[in-house]
Amino acid sequence: MTGPWIADTGDGHYRNPILFADWSDPDAVRVGDDFYLTASSFNRVPGLPLLHSPDLVSWRLIGHALDRLVPEDAYRAPRHGCGVWAPALRHHDGRFWIVYPDPDHGIYVTTSDDPAGKWTEPHLIVPGQGLIDPCPLWDDDGNAYLVHGWAKSRCGFNNRLTAHRMTADLARPLDGGTVIVDGDAIEGCRTLEGPKWYRRDGWYWIFAPAGGVTNGWQYAMRSRHVLGPYEPRVVLAQGDTAVNGPHQGAWVQTPAGESWFLHFQDLSAYGRVVHLQPMTWDADGWPVIGDHGTPLARHRKPVPDPAPPRVHDEIPEWTRPANPAPTTPGAEAHRLLCEPGDDLRAFPAVLGRRLPGPRFRAETEVRLDAPAGARAGMTVLGHTYSWIGLEQQPDGPRLVRRTAEAGGEAERDVTEPLPVGGPVRLAVTVTDGAVARFAADTGTGWKEHGPPFTATPGLWIGATLGLFATGSDGHADFEPLLITALEES
């Protein structure tokens, strides 16, 4: 995936993060010489992104497993912090499987024989509130299992992992579930979640994070029996590095048999970026991740000379914060229909994408063809937001720059509205610390408008770089978004 951040250093090594964007709670598998990754998408539509890589370092978006969120009616408006939480991606019996949770409805499964193709409609396999972060395991004896965590915000408790015996097609559980790891019984453990289940050399392994999103750590747990008891050990933590909360991800093996671990780091407005660590095994059979349990900033590539990447159609990275109306143009469209809305945090039709790197410039042109009161522009959107664009007045359009602070505060002008004629070019420049500067060119050259704005995250997601059009009628036309890297500081 090209963009402002390139992880491959060109000398047989890579730098972390390998994905400097909000690909939260990553899980990955290898099939042949190809690696595939999915991530949490929360209330973004489409959901469950699928990325492909030939070497675990360079990734490209190849599709989404969810065209729309279900239940359909529950997601007609933005439900921040809801939707798709940490999924598990597996390849079994010739098919790809994603098991994912919606903490308000239960655990779903969807499958496909081609990760870049069509996925089955999601099937609810374990209904209930508070069930999160599921992962299946097909054992050598033909039995199937599913482990999951719990969200205290939905069910009143957490810090434990529950397992079910499942039908082989994961269509339904065969029992009511058994707690196989009680985090309260592990010294210092809190918020145990995100389990990933594996089997290796006669051991059952559960890799599970704890400690919370921002400052957590990673456990590996092993047992000779599928349902435990499991012995835990911390295998990755921040230590004396600058990588806060390195945890929750995937163990994968290369065709050469080497082990690697993908995990996230929470960077506030940038979201949860993805790191890659080498993984070896000590004399007692425990995994050793990174630099003796702390993250590495740079390392040799897992696959030094990968096969050429598969050719995939270019997949737009645009998403919306809710299920779009049937009449809404596709994400690749450059015309946005004006829809009613005032606060962009509650607006279901923001066409958004993840911040694509630590330092970048995004540029477009907008033309607004709509009656008075309509607005269209480019925004950086989270708990707070700011935007630059056009507002239609009875005597013609005006260039405006507005900001809305947290707590539901209404938008306010941060510059004097400026009468303009015709289309206007807009730009947002983001620099270290997710500081955004907004500029416009009305035909006389670029001019910065208003003070810098420090982006803030949304609920469980990073800030969104977005385009929008609001109003009772009409539309806005945007030029394709041009994103360029800025020199690193």
VEXMAR-410136 format. One record per residue (C-alpha): x, y, z. Coordinates in steps of 0.02 Angstrom, whole numbers, plus 50000, padded with zeros to 5 digits. Example, Ala and Ser with C-alpha at 12.3 -4.5 7.8 and 13.67 -1.06 7.14 Angstrom:
REM VEXMAR-410136
506154977550390
506844994750357
REM end
This chain:
REM VEXMAR-410136
500005000050000
500875015749940
500665032150030
501515044250148
502295030250251
503385016650175
504005003150294
505204994550174
506865003650193
507534996850030
509064988350104
508324971650153
507594978750314
505974986750370
505494999850499
504044999950619
502635002850610
502374993150450
500635000850433
500565018850495
498665019950496
497215014050601
497164995350559
496624990850735
496734973650818
497584965150670
497454946650636
498364938050494
498634921350408
499784914450276
499124904050132
500514897850019
501674912549988
500334925550025
499914934350187
498194941250226
497654953150365
496024959550433
495664972150571
494314979650679
493244992150586
491984997050721
490615007850643
491515010450477
490615004450320
491154994150227
491874983850370
493164970250398
494524976250279
495604963050192
497424967150157
498694956750060
500594956050071
501954945449991
503194948750133
502274954650293
502974972150265
502134979750111
500234978450117
498834982649997
496964983750028
496074970749921
494284971549985
493074970750130
492114956050201
490624966750254
489734977750128
488564983850264
488404981850452
487094970450527
485804971550597
485434983850456
484254995250552
485444996850700
486745005850593
485765018550491
486555032150599
488335032650670
488515021950827
490245026650884
491195012850972
489994999450910
490014987750762
491494976450720
492714973650863
494284962550855
494054948950722
494984932750691
495534927650515
495854909250478
496074897650328
495284880450351
494594867050238
495034877050083
494104892850138
494464909050226
493484912050386
493224927950486
492404926850655
492004943950725
491054951450871
489764965050886
489744968451074
487894973051070
487284958050970
488504943350979
489774933750875
489634931750687
490524921350554
490784924850369
491774914550243
492484915650067
493544905449948
494384921649891
494814935250017
494714948349879
493024941849821
491274939949889
491034934550070
489494925650137
488174935350231
488684936150415
487884922650520
487554925550705
488284910350794
488314915450978
487044929051020
487214940051173
487894956251241
489704958551293
490444944351191
492024950751106
493624945851017
493214927950963
494424915550884
494094897950819
495194882550831
494994866650729
495904852850821
496804838150743
495424826250801
494104835550701
493334844950847
493054863650833
493114876650970
492864895350993
493634906451126
493104924351164
493284938351290
492034949651377
491664968351373
491284975451545
490384990151467
489064978151399
488934963951524
489664970651688
491244960051695
492834956251597
494584948951621
494114931151577
494124920151422
492694908351383
492754893551262
491374884051172
491374867551081
490714871350906
490034862350755
491394860150624
490614873750515
490534885550665
488664887250637
488224885050821
488974880950991
488774863551065
488814869351246
488514884351355
490344889151369
491734886451497
492904899151572
494634892651526
495664907651584
495174918451733
496224934251726
495814938151908
496844922951956
498394929651864
499434941651967
499364959251895
498184954451754
496784966251705
495694968051550
496204951351476
495454950551300
495854947951115
496304929251122
497054920650970
497104901550976
498464890450900
499224873050913
501094869050901
502124853750944
500824846151059
500444862551148
498874873051138
499284891551137
498214906751175
499014923551135
498024936851229
498304955251271
497944963351438
498124980151523
497084990851406
497274998751235
498525012451275
499735004151396
499414985551386
500554970451363
500494953451279
500294936351360
500654919451285
499764905151374
500024886551347
499214870151395
499314851951348
497404851451346
496304861951234
495194868151376
496644870951496
497234874551624
498344887551537
500004893851604
500294912351564
501864922251529
502114940351476
503034939651309
502954957751247
502894974351339
503474992251314
505024991151424
506185005751393
505555008651215
504425022351150
503135009651091
501695010951215
500534996151237
501274983951110
499984970051108
498484961551025
498894953850859
499384938450762
500724925050758
501144919950579
502464908950501
503394911850338
503604898150206
505364895850278
504614891650448
505084907650541
503854914850667
503324933150669
502114943150775
501014957650718
500344969350851
499644986850870
500195002750957
498895015851002
499395033050937
497855042850985
497225052750834
498245041950714
497355026550781
498105009450815
499575007250698
500314990050659
502064983850704
502964967950654
504144958650771
505254943450746
504804928750857
505934914550912
505774900851043
506804898551201
507484882251272
505884879551372
504774881551219
504124899151255
504024912651122
505284926951127
504594942151036
505594956950973
507144961351073
506944949251219
505144954551244
505204972851193
504784980251023
506094982750888
506064998350781
506984990450634
507394972850577
507794962350424
506294958350316
505424941550342
505424937650156
506964945650076
506464942649894
504574940149890
503654934449736
502844948649639
501234953949726
499604948149654
498744960249537
497174966949619
495964980349562
496234996549655
495084996449806
494515013349876
494965015950057
493445026950084
492185022050217
490645029750298
490175029950483
488505021150454
487585010950324
487315022550176
485585025250103
485225015049946
485335030949839
487055035749905
488415035049771
489805022549796
491385026749892
492335029249730
491125042849672
491725060849670
489965068049684
489185068749858
487325071749874
486865084650006
486005076450153
485275084850309
486495086850453
487335099550566
488585090750679
489795080250575
490035068350721
488225062750698
488195064050508
488035046850425
488695052050254
490465058250290
491585050050159
493105046250265
494775037550269
496075033850401
497465046450426
498745038950305
500355043050396
501195054350524
501545068750403
500565071850243
499605084250137
497875080550066
497195091349926
495595092149824
494445104149734
492615106749778
491165114049681
489495116149772
487885116049672
486515117549803
485285129949879
485655141750022
486195133350184
487135119150101
488945115750151
490335105250077
492155103150121
493585093250194
493695088950379
494795080950510
493515072450621
493565064250792
492855068750963
493175086350901
493305091950721
493755106050605
493375108850422
493665120450276
492505122150127
491035131150051
489385136850124
488015142550005
487235159350047
485795168049956
487065179349869
488275165249827
489545153549907
490755158350045
492375150250098
492235145650282
493335137450413
492435130550565
492855120350720
491785110550844
492495106051013
492085091151124
490505089651225
489325092751081
489815110851057
489115118350897
490265123550757
491015140950763
491895151250633
493765152750660
494005164150509
492915177450430
491855169650291
492535174850121
491445177049964
492075166649819
491555162749642
491675145549567
492615130249632
493935131549768
495465120849802
495615114449980
497085107050074
497425099450245
499215097250303
499515085550451
501175085750543
501895077350698
500665075850840
499195075550717
499225094550703
498165099650553
498285115850456
496935120650332
497215130650173
496265135850018
496625142749845
495225153549777
496195157749620
497545168849691
498675155849769
498675145449927
498265154150091
498155146150263
496485149250348
496295149450536
497375142450675
498115124850680
496955111250744
497575096350845
496595081050789
495765069950918
495275051550901
493505045150888
492845031451000
494035016650981
494615023350812
495845036550754
495355053050677
494545053050505
495065063050353
493395066250271
492385074450133
490575079250158
489075088550087
487595093750195
485965102450151
484175099550097
484565097249913
485945098249783
487675090749776
489525094149788
490835088349663
492585084449725
494175081249627
495055064849671
495985067049835
497855069449811
498895063749959
500765067149966
502075063650099
502945077650190
504775077050237
504995068250403
505585078450550
REM end
